[in-house]
C-alpha cells in the first residue's frame, strides 16, 4: 500500500484519497456504502466541501464512528470572516466532529493573507488556536494564486488540478510544493471525466512521491477499480498504459474545458461544462448517452448565448469559452447529420 506524506502537516495518507463531491448525487445509503467500503479497504483521506450540498452530512453519518482513524479535509467558499465562521460551525456539525484536519479556502480569486482587509486568514488562525482546525489549506484552479499561496509560507496544503495532461508549469508547481514542504492534493485526476483509463491515471500519479490524488466516485464499480490498484498497482512500464497516456496527451492537451464549473451560472442557462467539451465526451464515452433528445436540447441552447462574456471572464484557464461552445455545437450538429444519413 503506497502512502504519501502531506508536507509539513506530517499527515501520512493512503495515496488513494476519496473525493466526496460526487456523493451529493447519490442516496445517503449508497454514499454511506461507498465511504465505508473505502475506509475498510484502507483509504484514510476524505475530502469534501461546504459547497457540495449534502456531501458533508453524508460523510458525517457514515464515518463519525471512525473519526479518529481518518483525515477529513473540507472547504469554505466564503469571502468574509463572518461567513467563514458560519461555514466552519456548519461543517463541524454536519461532519459530527469537533475538529477538521485540513480546512481550505475554496478556490478564492486571490490568496488570503494577514492584513489584507478581509479578515479571512486571521479567522483561520483563530480557528486553529481554538483547536477547531489543525492545518490551513487552499484550493485553486488559477496557477498564479496557487504559486503565491505556496511561496507565502502561510499554507500547509494546496489542492490543485493535476493529471497526466499537466503542463510544464503544473509540474513545476508540484516541485515547488516539495521544496516548500507544502502538501499537494490532486483534484481532477481524471480531468473531469475526459480521462477514462483509471489505471493509466493511477500509474502516472505514482511517480510523484509528494502528491495525493483524490478520486471522485459515485458508483461502486468505480471505487472498486481504485481499490484494486492498492495491492496491484498499474505501472508506467506497461505498454498499454503508455499508449493510453500518449493518446490522451495528443488529443486533449490544449484548449479544452476542464469542467471546473466556475463559469456558472450562465445567464442564458447553458450547461457550459458539458457543452464546451461535448466533442471530447461524445468520442470518449458511449455516444448514445450524448445523442438523446435531452442532450440535443442542451446543445441547441448554445444558440441562446448572449455573448455577455461572463463565462470567459470567470474561466481560470483563460479559455475563449463562447468560441469553444460554438465549435462544439457545430461539431455536434455534424455528428447528428451524419447519424441521420446512416
N, C-alpha and C positions, 0 to 999 in steps of 0.2 A: 504494500500500500504506500503510494507516494504522498509525502506531506510537503507543506511549504510554510516557511516562517514569514509572518506578515511584518517585516521590517522591525522597527523599534518597539512595536507593541509586544513582541515576544510571543504572540499567539501562533500556535502551530496547528494548522488545519489540514484536513484531508484535501488533496489537490483535486477536488471534485465538489465544489460548492453548490448549494441549492439556491437558485434564483426564484423567488416566490412571486414574481409578477404574474405568471400565467395562472396561478391557482385561484385568482379572483374570478376566473371564467368557469370554474367547476364548482360542484356542490361541496358543502362543508365536509360531508362524509368522504368524498373522493379525495379532497385536499388532505384530510387527515390521514388517509391511507398512504398517499404519496409521501408525506412528510415523515410518517413513522417508518415506512419501508426504507427511506433514505437513511434515517438515523440508525435503524437496526443493522444496516449494511456497512455503517462506519462513517457516513457523512456527518460532519460536526459543525459546518459553517452554513448559516442560513441568512439570506439577505432579503429584506422586504422594504417597504416604504409607506409612509403615511398616505401617499398619493395612490397606492394600489388598492383602492376601495376597501374590501374586507379581507385582504391578504393577512394583515397583522392579526386580526381576530381569529382567523383560521389557524394561524401558526400558534397563537397562544393556547387555543383549545387543544391542539394536537401535541404540543411539546412542553407544556408547563411542568409536567411531572419529571422531565429530564433536564430542566433549565440549567442546572449547574454543570452539565456534561456537554453543553453545546455553546457555540458562539453565535450571538444574534447581532446583525447589523441592520439598522433601519435609517430612515432619512426624513428630513423636513424640507418642504419647498418654501417655507416662509421667508419673507423678505423683511420682517420686523421682529424685534425682540419679543414683543407681546405674542405674536403668532408662534414664535419658536417655543415658548413655554407651554402654550396650549397644545401644540403638536406633540411635544415631549410627554406631557402628562397623559395625553390620549393614547400614545403609543405604549407607554408603560402599562396602562390599564388593560388595553386590548391584548398585549403580549403576556399578561399575567406575570409580570416580573417587577422588581424594584430597581433594576439597573439594565442598561443597554451596553453591550460591549463596544460597539463602534457606532457612533451617531454621526450622520453625514449630512452636510448641506447638499440638497438635491438639485444639481445642475444650475447653480446660480450663474448669472450673466457676468459676474465679477468674482474676484477672490476676496471673501470677507476677511478683514484684518482688524486688530485692535485699533481703536481711534478713527475708524473710517466713517463714523457718524450713524451707522445702522444699529450698533449695539449687538449685532449677531454673534461676533466672535466672543465678546465679553459674556454673552449668555451661555455659550458653550463652556467657557472657563468656569463660570459659576455652577453650571450643571455638573461638571466634573468634580469641582470642590465639594459639592453636595453628595457625591457618590452615585449620582443617577446615570452617569455615563463613564466609561473607562477610557475611551480614546476618541479623538476628533478626526473625522474624515470629510472628504469632499468628493462628489461625483460630478463629471462633466463630459460634454461632447466637444468642447472648444479647447483646442490644443494650447492656445495662449494662456487660458485660465488654468488649465491643468499644470502647465510648466511653472506658472507663477506660484501656485499652491505648493508644489514640491520644493521649489527653491526658497520659499519663505521660511521654512523650518517650523511652521505653525501646525502642520497637518501630519498625523500619524499614518494615514492611509489615503490612497487615491483610487477611485473607481473610474475606469475609462474603457471605451470600446477597444477590443484587441482580439484579433483573429488572424488567420493566415492571409488575409487581404490587407494587412497592415502596411503602412507606408514607412519609409526610412525615418521620418520624424516620429512616428509612433514607436518604432523600435528604439530610437534614441531616448524617448520618454521612459521606457521600461528600464533602460540602462541608468538614466538619471535617478530613478526611484531607488535602484540598487545602491548607487553611490551615496545617496542621501539617507539611506536606511528607512525609506517610506514604503509601507506595504502596498502592493499593486494588486487590485481586484479587477479582474477582467469581465466586463459585460459584453454582450453582443458577440459571444464566441462563435455563434452560427450566423452572424451578420443578419439578424432579424429574420432568419428562415431561408435566406438565399443559399447558405451552405447546407447541403443535405447529407453530407457524409460525416456523421458524428465521429467515426473512428479517425478520420483524417484530421478533424478539428482537435480531437483529444491528443493525438500523437504530436501535432505541431506544438501544442501548449506545453508538452512535457519537457521540451528542450530549454525552457526558461525556468530557472530554479526559484525565482522570486515572484512568480505570477500565480494568482489564484483565480481560475476560471469559475464563474457561477453559471450553471446551465439552467435555463428556464424550461421547465417541463410541465405539461398538464395531462399527459397520457402515460399510463403505466409502462407501455412498451418503450417509450422514450427514456423513462427513468431506468428501465432495465438495461438499455444499451450502455448508458454511462456507468452503471454499477458493475456491469460485466467487465469493463476496462480496468477496474481497480486491481483485479488479480491477474488479468491477461491483457496488459496494456498494448495497444497497437503501436507500431514503430514507424518512423520515417524511412527506415530501410526497406519497408515493404514497397515493391514496385507499383502495386495498385494504389497505394496511398499517395506515393509520389505523383503518379499520373493524375489522380483526382485533384490534388492541390495545384499542380501546374495548369490543369484545365480551367479551374475556377479563377486562378490568378489572371489568366489570359482573358477570360470572359467578363470578369467582374471588376477588376481594378480600374478605377477612374471615376467618372461621373455617374454614380448610381445612388439611389435613395437607400439609406441605412435603416429606415423605419424607426427613427428615434421618436417621432411624433411631436417635436417641438414646433412644427409649423401649424399645428392645430390649436383652436378650431378654425376651419376655413369659413369665411363669410358666405361663400356660396354652397357650403355643405359638402364639398368634395372630400372624399376619403383619400387624402393626399398620399399617406404612406403606402397604401395598397395600389392606387392608380399610377403613382410615379415610378413603380418598379414592376408593373404588370408584364413588360416584355421579358424580364428575367423569370418572374414567377410562372408564367404560362409555359415556359420552356424547361423549367427545372422541377416541376411537380405535375401530377396528373392534370392535363389541360382541361378535362371536363369540369373540374372544380371552378375554373375561371371563365367558363362559357355559358353559365346558367343565365336565365332571364334577369336574375337579381344582379349578377356580375356585369351583365351588359348595361343595365340601367345605371349601375355605379360608374362605369366608364363613360357613358354618354353624358353624365353630369359635368364632365370636364368642359363641355361646351358652354356651361354657365359661368365659367371663370370670369371674374370681374376685373382681372388684371390689376388688382389693388396693390400687389407687391408684398402683402403680409407674409406669405409663406417664404418668399425669397429673403426677406429681411430677418426672419427667425431661424433660418437654416444654419446650424453651426458648421456645416461643411461647405457653405457658400455656394450651394447649387443654384442654377438658374431653374428653379422649380416650375414656373409656368411653361417654359420651353420643354422641360422634361415631361410634363403632363401631356402637352400637345403631341410630342413624339410618341409617347406610349399609346395615346388614343389612336393615332394614325396606324401604328403597328397592329393594334388590337383589331381595328376595322379591316385591315388587310387579311388578318387571320380569319376573321368571321367570313369575309367574302370568299376566301379560299375554301373554307369548310362548306359553304353553301353550294359551291361548284362541284364538290365531290359527289 
